[in-house]
Amino acid sequence: MSKFDRLQWSQKVAALNERIRGFQANPTPEQLELAISELRAYADAANDGMEIPERFIAS
């Protein structure tokens, strides 16, 4: 995995975690939608061929 790919993946993970924390701090429907949207973006990045580090793969 290249440095660029690791940086991209790290940014996706950070954004997803931030949205989830936002929902946990303020569990409104709007925050839930934001968290779901971020999760979809995370999944789309994985489906678009971005290499996923092994530690993020559930077995």
N, C-alpha and C positions, 0 to 999 in steps of 0.2 A: 504494500500500500504506500503510495507516494505521500510526501509531506502535505501536499495540497489536499489530497483526499482525506487524510487524517484531520486536517484543519476543518475541512467542510463538514465531516462527520461530527467532529467535536462541537461545532457551532449548532448543528441540528439537535444534538443531545442537550446542549445548554438551553436552547430556545424551548424545547419540549419541557425540560425540567422547570424552567421559569413559568411557563403557562400552567403547569400542574400546581406549582406553589401558589400562583395567583388564585387558582380555583379553590385550593384548600384554605387560603386566607379569607376568601370572599366567595362562598359557594352560591353564586347567582347563576341563572340560566345563561347570561351573557358570558361569564367567565368559563362556564362549561363548554359553550360553543367555541370559544377561543382555544381552549385546551384540545378539543376534538379536532379543530382545524389544524393545529400544530402537529397533532398525532398523525393526521392524514398527510401533511407535508413530509413528515419523517418517513412514513411508509412509502410515499411516492419517490422520495430520494433513493430508498432501498430498491424499489422496483425499476428505477431508471438506470440501473447498472452500477450504482455507486457501490464500491467494495465495502462490505460490512466487516469490521473487525470481529474476530472469533469470539471475543468476550461478550459481544452483544447478541450472539446467536443462542437462542434457547434450544436445548436438545430434548 
